[in-house]
C-alpha cells in the first residue's frame, strides 16, 4: 500500500462501522435466536462488551508499533521467518474464511430472495468486478466512498427501525432469562466471533493509512460500538416483530422485517429499497477483507504494490465462493463447528499471545536498562 494514501479518523470510524455491520445484519439475528431464543438481545450486549475489549487490545498492540501493520508486528515480535510464516498462514486462512464466505452469502441472498431465476455465478462475478474496482482504487478512495454512502446507509437503517416499530409485539420478548444464563454464553461468543473478532483483518492494512495513528484505537472502538449497537437493535426488532421461533428459522430475519412494513396499505413492499443497507455493508465487508489479504501478501513478499495481485485473487475468490458452501447443512456446521474455533484462535488467542510477548520483551528490556 502506498504510504501517501491517508484517511481521516472520521473515515476510519465509518469503515470500521460498515465492516462491523457487514453480513452480520443478515445472518446474526437467526443464529442468536436459535441459541438464546428471546434472550438473544442480552447475549448480544454481552458479546458486544467482550468484543469491544478485544478490539481495544488489538488496536492498542498496534499502537505500540507506530506505522506498522499486524504483519510488521508479527515479524517484530516473532522474528522474521516465524513472523512471515504466521502472517502467510493467517492471510491464506482469512481469504478462505472471510471474503469467500461473505461473497457466497450475497449470491445466495440474491438468488433466494430477489432474483431466483438468475444464476448465482453471474451475480457473484458481477459483484466481484465491483469489489476489484474498489481494491484497485485503494483505501483512500474506498474511505471517501464510504463517507459519501454513509448518510444514505443511516437514513435507510433509521427508516427500517421506525417503519417496522408499529409491528412490535412486546410479549415476544418474555419471559426474560427463561432458561437462565447458560444459553447466553455460547450466543455471546457467537456474536463476538461473527461481528467483532474479525476486526484483526483491518489491522493488516489500516494503521499506515491513518492520518492520526495515535487515535486509531479510539476510532476503531467508536465504529465497532455504533455498528454493534445497530446489530443489537436489529436483533431486538426481529424478536419483537417476528418472534424468537420465526427469527431462528428464518434465513434472513432482517429482510423479513422489511417485508413487514405496511403503512396504511400504502407504503409497503419496499424491502428492495431496504436491501440497499445490506448491499452497502456487504460490499465494504468483502472489499476490506480483500484489501487485508492483498496488502498482507504484498508485505510478506515485499511487493511495492498489491495491485498486480487483485485480478488473480479475484478470479480465485469467485471460484472458491461457489464451492465454499456445498449446501445449507454444511454451512450451518461450518458456522458453528469451524468458524467459531478459527476466529477465537486468530481473533482472540493470537492478539493475547502477541500482547504477552510484547509485555515480556518490555520487561526484559527494562531490567537490562536497570542494570
C-alpha positions in Angstrom: 0.0 0.0 0.0 1.3 3.4 -0.9 2.4 5.5 2.1 0.9 8.7 0.6 -2.7 7.3 0.9 -4.2 8.6 4.1 -7.6 8.5 5.6 -9.2 10.7 8.3 -10.3 9.5 11.7 -13.9 10.0 10.7 -13.4 7.8 7.6 -11.7 5.2 9.7 -14.6 5.0 12.1 -17.1 4.8 9.2 -15.1 2.0 7.6 -15.0 0.1 10.9 -18.7 0.6 11.4 -19.6 -0.7 7.9 -17.2 -3.7 8.3 -18.8 -4.4 11.7 -22.4 -4.5 10.3 -21.2 -6.3 7.1 -23.0 -9.6 6.5 -23.9 -9.9 10.2 -27.0 -7.8 9.7 -28.4 -10.6 7.6 -27.3 -13.7 9.5 -26.7 -12.8 13.2 -30.4 -12.5 14.3 -31.3 -16.0 13.3 -28.1 -17.6 14.8 -28.5 -15.7 18.0 -32.2 -16.6 18.4 -31.5 -20.2 17.6 -29.2 -20.4 20.7 -30.7 -17.9 23.2 -34.3 -17.6 21.9 -36.0 -14.4 23.2 -32.9 -13.6 25.3 -30.7 -13.2 22.2 -30.5 -9.4 22.7 -29.0 -9.9 26.2 -26.4 -12.2 24.8 -25.6 -9.7 22.0 -25.0 -7.0 24.6 -22.6 -9.3 26.5 -20.9 -10.3 23.2 -20.6 -6.6 22.3 -18.9 -5.7 25.6 -16.5 -8.6 25.4 -15.7 -7.9 21.7 -15.0 -4.2 22.3 -12.4 -5.2 24.9 -10.7 -7.5 22.3 -10.8 -4.7 19.6 -9.2 -2.3 22.1 -6.5 -4.8 22.9 -5.8 -5.4 19.2 -5.6 -1.7 18.4 -3.5 -0.9 21.5 -1.0 -3.5 20.5 -0.7 -2.0 17.0 -0.4 1.5 18.5 2.7 0.4 20.3 4.4 -0.2 16.9 3.8 3.1 15.0 3.2 2.8 11.2 3.3 -1.0 11.4 0.6 -3.3 10.3 -0.2 -6.6 12.0 2.2 -8.3 9.6 5.0 -6.0 10.8 4.1 -6.6 14.4 4.3 -10.4 13.8 7.8 -10.1 12.4 8.9 -7.7 15.1 7.7 -10.0 18.0 8.2 -13.5 16.5 11.2 -12.9 14.3 11.4 -12.5 10.5 10.8 -16.1 9.4 8.3 -17.2 12.0 6.5 -13.9 11.7 6.3 -14.2 7.9 5.1 -17.8 8.2 2.4 -16.9 10.7 1.3 -13.9 8.5 1.1 -16.1 5.4 -1.0 -18.8 7.2 -3.2 -16.0 8.7 -3.7 -14.4 5.3 -4.5 -17.7 3.5 -7.0 -18.8 6.1 -8.6 -15.3 6.1 -9.0 -15.5 2.4 -10.9 -18.8 2.6 -13.0 -18.0 5.7 -13.6 -14.3 5.1 -14.4 -12.8 1.7 -15.2 -16.1 0.0 -18.0 -16.9 2.5 -19.4 -13.4 2.5 -19.5 -13.4 -1.3 -21.4 -16.6 -1.2 -23.8 -15.1 1.2 -24.5 -12.3 -1.3 -25.1 -14.7 -4.1 -27.4 -16.9 -2.0 -29.4 -13.9 -0.7 -30.0 -12.5 -4.2 -31.0 -15.9 -5.7 -33.3 -17.0 -2.9 -34.9 -13.6 -2.1 -34.8 -11.3 -5.0 -33.7 -12.8 -8.3 -34.4 -16.6 -8.2 -34.1 -17.2 -11.9 -30.6 -15.5 -12.2 -27.6 -17.9 -12.0 -25.7 -17.4 -8.8 -22.4 -17.4 -10.8 -23.5 -14.3 -12.7 -24.3 -12.4 -9.6 -21.1 -13.4 -7.9 -18.9 -12.4 -10.9 -20.7 -9.0 -11.2 -20.2 -8.2 -7.5 -16.6 -9.4 -7.6 -15.9 -7.0 -10.5 -17.1 -4.1 -8.4 -15.0 -5.3 -5.4 -11.9 -5.4 -7.6 -12.6 -1.9 -8.9 -12.6 -0.7 -5.2 -9.4 -2.7 -4.5 -7.5 -1.1 -7.3 -8.7 2.3 -6.4 -7.1 1.9 -2.9 -8.1 2.6 0.7 -8.3 6.4 0.3 -10.9 6.2 -2.4 -12.8 3.4 -0.5 -12.9 5.6 2.6 -14.2 8.6 0.6 -16.9 6.3 -0.9 -17.9 5.1 2.5 -18.2 8.7 3.7 -20.5 9.5 0.8 -22.7 6.4 1.2 -22.9 6.5 5.0 -25.7 9.1 5.2 -27.8 7.0 2.8 -27.0 3.9 4.8 -28.0 5.7 8.0 -31.3 7.0 6.5 -32.3 3.6 5.3 -31.4 2.0 8.6 -33.4 4.5 10.7 -36.3 4.2 8.2 -36.3 0.4 8.7 -36.3 0.8 12.5 -39.0 3.5 12.6 -41.3 1.9 10.0 -41.2 -1.6 11.5 -41.7 -0.4 15.1 -45.5 -0.3 14.6 -45.5 -4.1 14.3 -43.8 -4.7 17.6 -45.5 -7.3 19.9 -43.9 -7.0 23.4 -45.0 -10.5 24.6 -42.4 -12.0 22.2 -39.5 -10.9 24.3 -40.9 -12.5 27.5 -40.2 -14.4 29.7 -36.7 -12.8 30.3 -34.0 -15.3 31.2 -36.4 -18.2 31.0 -33.6 -20.8 30.8 -31.1 -18.8 33.0 -27.7 -17.6 31.9 -26.4 -20.8 30.4 -27.6 -20.2 26.8 -26.3 -16.6 26.9 -22.6 -17.5 26.9 -22.4 -19.6 23.6 -24.7 -16.9 22.0 -22.4 -14.1 23.2 -19.3 -16.0 21.8 -21.1 -16.4 18.5 -21.9 -12.7 18.4 -18.2 -11.8 19.1 -16.9 -14.3 16.6 -19.1 -13.0 13.7 -19.2 -9.3 14.5 -16.1 -8.1 16.3 -13.2 -10.6 16.4 -12.7 -10.4 12.6 -11.5 -6.8 13.1 -7.9 -8.1 13.2 -8.3 -8.0 9.4 -8.5 -4.2 9.4 -5.1 -4.1 11.3 -3.5 -5.8 8.3 -3.6 -2.6 6.3 -5.2 0.3 8.1 -2.5 1.6 10.6 -0.1 3.1 8.0 -3.1 4.8 6.2 -4.4 6.6 9.3 -3.5 10.3 9.4 -3.5 10.2 13.2 -2.2 6.8 14.3 -2.4 7.7 18.0 -6.2 7.9 17.6 -6.6 4.6 15.8 -7.8 2.6 18.8 -10.4 5.1 19.8 -11.9 5.4 16.3 -12.0 1.7 15.8 -13.8 1.3 19.1 -16.3 4.0 18.2 -17.1 2.4 14.8 -17.3 -1.0 16.5 -19.6 0.2 19.2 -22.1 2.0 16.9 -22.1 -0.9 14.4 -22.6 -3.4 17.2 -25.5 -1.4 18.7 -27.1 -1.2 15.2 -27.0 -5.0 15.1 -28.3 -5.3 18.7 -31.3 -3.2 17.7 -32.0 -5.4 14.6 -31.9 -8.5 16.9 -34.4 -6.9 19.3 -36.7 -5.8 16.5 -36.5 -9.3 14.9 -37.6 -10.9 18.2 -40.3 -8.3 18.9 -41.8 -8.4 15.5 -41.2 -11.9 14.2 -40.9 -13.8 17.5 -37.9 -15.9 18.6 -39.1 -19.1 16.8 -39.6 -17.5 13.4 -36.4 -15.4 13.8 -34.4 -18.6 14.5 -35.9 -20.5 11.5 -35.6 -17.6 9.0 -32.5 -17.4 6.8 -32.6 -13.6 6.7 -34.7 -12.2 9.6 -33.8 -8.5 8.9 -35.1 -8.9 5.3 -38.2 -10.5 6.7 -38.5 -7.4 8.9 -38.5 -5.1 5.9 -41.3 -7.2 4.4 -43.5 -6.4 7.4 -43.5 -2.7 6.7 -47.1 -1.7 5.8 -48.2 1.9 6.5 -51.9 2.3 5.8 -51.8 -0.2 3.0 -49.9 2.5 1.0 -46.2 2.2 2.0 -45.4 -1.5 1.6 -43.3 -3.9 -0.5 -40.3 -1.6 0.0 -37.9 -4.4 1.1 -35.9 -4.0 -2.1 -35.1 -0.4 -1.1 -34.1 -1.6 2.3 -31.8 -4.2 0.7 -29.6 -1.3 -0.1 -28.5 -1.3 3.5 -27.1 -4.8 3.1 -25.5 -4.2 -0.3 -23.6 -1.3 1.1 -22.4 -3.1 4.3 -21.7 -6.4 2.4 -19.7 -4.6 -0.2 -17.4 -2.9 2.3 -17.0 -6.1 4.3 -15.8 -8.0 1.3 -13.6 -5.2 -0.1 -11.9 -4.6 3.2 -11.3 -8.3 3.7 -9.7 -8.5 0.2 -7.7 -5.4 0.9 -6.4 -7.0 4.0 -5.4 -10.2 2.0 -3.7 -8.5 -0.9 -1.9 -6.0 1.4 -0.6 -8.7 3.6 0.7 -10.8 0.7 2.4 -7.7 -0.7 4.1 -7.1 2.7 5.2 -10.7 3.1 6.7 -11.0 -0.3 8.0 -7.4 -0.4 5.9 -6.2 -3.4 5.9 -2.5 -3.9 2.3 -2.5 -4.9 -0.5 -5.0 -4.2 -2.5 -4.2 -7.4 -1.0 -7.0 -9.6 -2.4 -9.5 -7.1 -6.0 -8.2 -7.4 -7.1 -9.9 -10.6 -5.7 -13.4 -10.0 -7.0 -13.4 -6.4 -10.4 -12.0 -7.6 -10.7 -15.0 -10.1 -9.8 -17.4 -7.3 -12.3 -15.7 -5.0 -15.1 -16.3 -7.5 -14.2 -20.0 -7.8 -13.9 -20.6 -4.0 -17.1 -18.7 -3.2 -19.1 -21.0 -5.5 -17.8 -24.2 -3.7 -17.2 -23.0 -0.1 -20.7 -24.0 1.0 -21.9 -27.1 -0.9 -25.3 -27.0 0.9 -27.2 -25.3 3.8 -26.4 -28.2 6.2 -22.7 -27.8 5.6 -23.0 -24.0 6.0 -24.6 -24.4 9.5 -22.0 -26.9 10.5 -19.2 -24.6 9.3 -20.6 -21.6 11.1 -20.8 -23.5 14.4 -18.0 -26.0 14.4 -15.3 -24.4 12.2 -15.7 -20.6 12.1 -16.0 -20.1 15.9 -12.8 -22.1 16.9 -11.0 -20.4 13.9 -11.9 -16.8 14.8 -11.3 -17.4 18.5 -7.8 -18.6 17.6 -6.8 -15.8 15.2 -9.0 -13.0 16.6 -8.6 -13.6 20.4 -5.7 -16.0 21.1 -3.2 -14.6 18.7 -3.6 -11.0 19.9 -3.3 -12.2 23.5 -0.1 -14.2 22.7 1.4 -11.2 20.9 0.4 -8.9 23.7 2.1 -11.2 26.2 5.3 -11.4 24.2 5.3 -7.6 23.9 5.0 -7.1 27.6 7.6 -9.8 28.3 10.1 -8.1 25.9 9.5 -4.7 27.5 10.1 -6.2 31.0 13.3 -7.8 29.9 14.4 -4.6 28.2 13.7 -2.5 31.3 15.6 -5.0 33.5 18.6 -4.7 31.2 18.4 -0.9 31.2 18.2 -1.0 35.0 21.5 -3.0 35.2 
